[in-house]
């Protein structure tokens, strides 16, 4: 069964809205820049002490030296371990702010009640804990999926030691990878539209979860189409960034600056792909809910 709006239409509208949302783009870029600075400055300090005043620095411009890297990690291992709590803190902060921004983004791209810039923070705050709960539930399910994958892998490993043929074991491994990938996509897909429902609907928490789950199950082709379309956009951006990075050989300060520029463009494009993702899901979900409301109103007349 298809939704009121097709996946192609939702993606088209989402792309149009995301490209026009330059304020949201700059806001999220600034957030990423600040977090990256917090995490990278201590690491840059460690590297600069070891590299900046030696011949190693100029050698590394012409290519990565794995032997130097092994020696560097061996000599500075305890120092990197001391940064672990800071990295964990930054990760927790990143997830928290991502959840906060998700509420603001869904609301900003809402059809029923477009959020003004001043209301972005209020909506992100009001939907923070419900969205965080959905995220934690998703993580819990993915952890169970990971544990199940490890158990299945151990079964296949034991089978490989028995009299089973190599082809049979290989086919079992293909099944394992295929099932795990499909289940990961399903869990991620359902969680995404539950997040949309939690942010965009006015109801109690569990009713929103049920509505988001039922919407995904009811419209598998449309929801999967939007999910895969947004994933394809993200993968294309990553592929282009890697292509440019591989073609830029850091043999001078100019090419190093060029690589930094490519990295910043990559971040901006990744943020645009995130905005497309939120906008497309909001369009697909809300258009269907508006149609449901119309049908219920007609039944009551």
N, C-alpha and C positions, 0 to 999 in steps of 0.2 A: 504494500500500500504506500502511495507516495504522499508527501506533505503538500500543503497548499502552495508552496513555492518549491521549485525544483532546486537541486543542488547547484546546477549551473547558474540559475538566476540569483540564488543566495550568494554565491561566490562573486558574481559580477557586481551586485550591490555592495557586498563587503569590501571588494577592492576599491570601488569608487569612494566609499565612506572613509576607508583607511587612508587613502592617498590625500584626502582633504583634511584629515585630522592632524595637522602639523603641530598644534599645541600639545596634544597627547604624545606625539612622537618625541618632541623635545623634552617633555617631562620625564618620560621613561628612559630616554637616552641619558639625561642628567643623573638619574638614579643609578643606572648601570655604571656610569663613569665614576661616581663617588664610591660605590662598592668596590669597583676594580682598583681604585686608588688606595682604599683602606687595606685591601688584601696584598697588593703588589709592592707598595712602598718598602715594607720590611725586607721582602725578598730582593728587591732591587738594591737595597743597601748592602745586603750580604754579597750579592754578585759583584757590585761595583768595587768593593774592597779587594776582591780576589782577582778581578779582571782589568779594571780601568787603567792601572799603572803597570801593566805587564805586557809582554809580547803576545800573550794569549788572546787579548782583546782583538788585536788586528788579525790574528790567525782565524778567530771565530767568525770574522766578517766574510771569509772566503768559504766557510763551510763548517758544519757541526763536527766537533771533535769528541767522539764517544769516550776515548781514554781519559781526556781531561774531565769529562762529566763524571765518570766513575770515581776518579780521584777527588774531585770537588765534593761529591756527595759523601764519600768516606770521611773526608776531613771536617765537613760541616754538618754531618748527620744530627748530632745532638742539638745544634742550633735550629735546624729545621723542625725537630721534634718539639722544641719550645714554642714554635709558631702554631702547633696543632690546635690548641684551644682557641686561638684567634681565628683560624680558618673555620672551625666548627661554628663559632659565633657569627662569622660573616655568612656562612651557609644558612643558619637559622634565620638571620636577619633577611637574607635574600628571599627565602621561602615565604616569610611573613609578609614582606612588602609585595611579592608577587601575588599573594592571596588578596592583599589590600587593593592592588591595582586591578585585579580581575573583577572585583565588584564595581569599581569605578568604570572600567572599560565596558562591561556588559550594559551598565546603566547609560553610559554615554552614547552607545549605539542602539538604545531602545527606541522602538517605533511608538509605543504607547505613551511613554513619558520621557522625552528627551531630557537628559540631565544638563543643566547649565554648568559652566565651568566652576562656579562657586559651590555647586552641590556635589561635585566629584568626590571631594574628601568625605563629605557626610555619608554618601552612599557606600564608599569604600569602608568606612568605619562601621556602619550599621550591618553590613553583610559580612564583616571580617570573620567573626566566630562561626557562623554557619558554614561559610566556605572553607574555613580551616578544618572544621569537623569532617566535611566531605573529602578534603585532601588527605586527612589522616586515615579515614576509612579506606580510601583508594590505596594509600601506601600499605596499609595492613593487608589488603587483598593481594597486592602485588608481591608482598613478602611471602604470603602463603603460596602464591604461584611460583615464586623462585624456589621455595623449599620443595614443592612438588616436582619442579624441574630437576633439582639435585637428586631426589629420590628416584625419579625415572632414569636419570643418567647412571646411577649406581646399578639399577636393575639391568640396563643395557650392557654395562661393563662386566657384570657377572655373567651375562649371557654370552659375551664375546669370549669368555674363558671356557665355555662349555663346547659341546660338539656342534653348535650352530654355525652355519656357513657365514663367511664374511659379508656376502650380499644381504643376508637376512638381518645381520646386525646393522649394516649401513642403512637399510630401509627403515629399521626401527629408529635409528638416529634422525633420519629425515622426518619421520612422523613426529618425533619429539620436538624438533625445532619448529616444524609447521604448526603443531598444536599450541606450543608456547607463544609463538608470534601472534597467532589468531586470538588467543585468549588475552594477551597483552593489549591488542588493539580494541577488543570488545570492552575490557575493563576501562581503558582510557577513554573510549568513545562514550560509554554510558556515563562516566564520571563528568565528562565535559558538559553534557546536556543537563545533568543534574545540577551542575554549578550554574548553568544558565537559568534553570527553573528557580533555584534558590535565590538568585539575585533579582530576577524579573517578575516573579509572582508575588502576590499578597496572600499568604496563607501560613499555616503553621509549618514547622521545619519538616516533619515526616511526610506531610501531604505534598510538599514541594519535591522531596526526594522521589516519592511514588510517581508524581506527574512527570518528572524528568526521565525516570526509568521507563515508564509506559510510553512516553513520546519516542524514545530511541527504539524500543522494541516494535512500536507501531509503524515507524518510518525507517526501516533499516537501510534502504537504498539511498534516500535523501541525506540522512545523517552520515552514513559512511562516505557518500560522495563528497560532502563538505569536508569531512575529516581527511580523506585521502587527497583532495584538492589542495587543502592548506598544507598537508605534509609534503606534497610534491613541490609546492612553491618554496617551502623551507629547504628541502633537499637541493633544489636547483640553485638557491642562493649559496648554500654551503659548497656545492660543487664549483660554482663560479669563483668563489673566494679561494678555494684550494687550487684551482687552475691558475689564477693570477699569482698566488703565493709561490707555486712551484716554478713559474716562469721568471720570477724576480729573484735573482741570485744576489744575496746580500754581500757584495764585494766592495761597497763604499757606503759612506754615510748617506749619500743621496738615495741609494736603493733601500737602505734601512728605513729612511723617512717615507719612501714610497710604500713599503710594506706596512708601516704604521697607518698610512692613509687608507690602504686597502682594507686593513682591519677595521678602521672606523666606519668605512662605507658598508662593510659586511655587517657590523652591529646595527647600523641604521636600517639596512634592508631586513635584517632579522626582526627588528622591532615592527617594521611595517607588516611583515608576515604574521606577527602576533596580533596586530590590530585587525588584519584581514580575518584571522581566525575568530576573534571575538565578535566582529561585526557580522560575519556570515552566519555564525551560530545564533546570534540574537535575532537576525532577520528570519531565519528558518523556523526557529522556535516560536517567535511571537506571531508571525503570520498565521501559523497553524492554530495558536491559542485564540487569536481574534476570530478565526473561522469557527472554532468550537463555540465561542461565546455567541456568535450570530445564530448558529444552529439551535442552541439552547433557548435563545430569546424567541426564535420562531416557533419552537415547540410549546412555549408558554403562552403564546398569543392565541 
